[in-house]
Amino acid sequence: MSINSKHLATFILGAAAGVAAHKYLQSEEGEKLLEDLKTKANNIKSDAEGAVNKAPEYLDELKAKGFDGLKSSFPEAEAFFKDLYEKFTGNKGATAATPETMPIPDPIS
C-alpha cells in the first residue's frame, strides 16, 4: 500500500482541522459552546428518559382507543375475530385461550 499525495494531503488537512478545533474549544467562546452542548444533551437525555417511562401508559391508552374505535365502527368485528379464532384453533364455543392452553402450531419442515 503506497502513500500518494492525496492521502498525505487528507491527513495534513485532518490534523490541521483537529488543531484548529482544539484551539477554538480552549477559548472562552469554545468553553461556552461546550457548556451549551452539555446542557442541551442533558435536556434531551431527561426528555428521552421521561418518554421511556411514559411509553407503556401511552401504548395501553392507544390500544384501548384503537379497540374502542374498532368496536364502534365495526360492531360485528369482535364476533368475527372470535369466529375466525375458533376456526383456526378448532375450539368451538371456547373462550379466549390463555397462553398456557394456546395450541402450538407444528413447525414447517
Buried (B, 14 or more C-beta within 10 A) or exposed (E): EEEEEEEEEEEEEEEEEEEEEEEEEEEEEBEEEEEEEEEEEEEEEEEEEEEEEEEEEEEEEEEEEEEEEEEEEEEEEEEEEEEEEEEEBEBEEEEEEEEEEEEEEEEEE
